[in-house]
Amino acid sequence: MFSHAYPDLALIGFRGIAEALAPKGKLFATFKEGPANPAGSGWLYPEMVPYTWESMNEIIEQSDLIARRLDWMQPPSVLVRRGTP
């Protein structure tokens, strides 16, 4: 889903996940990695919204979550969890 969400919607999504995620819960997510974040808001489909790792990680951190990049079959992928680094 985050591959099609502009930063405003991604932040809403991750904040909702932070509220619902169990204390030891984990979320595996993918996003479209690219050199720049285009201007816009809400949902973009069928195109994708690119993020740098730094910008996606910043959104996740603003949601009081922790992200870690994964070497997984569908890059770029992240593991998002609650807690401290």
Buried (B, 14 or more C-beta within 10 A) or exposed (E): EBBBBBBEBBBEBBBEBBEEBEEEEEBEBBBBBEEEBEEEEEEBEEEBBBBBEEBBBBBBEBBEBBBEBBEEEEEBBBBBBBEEE
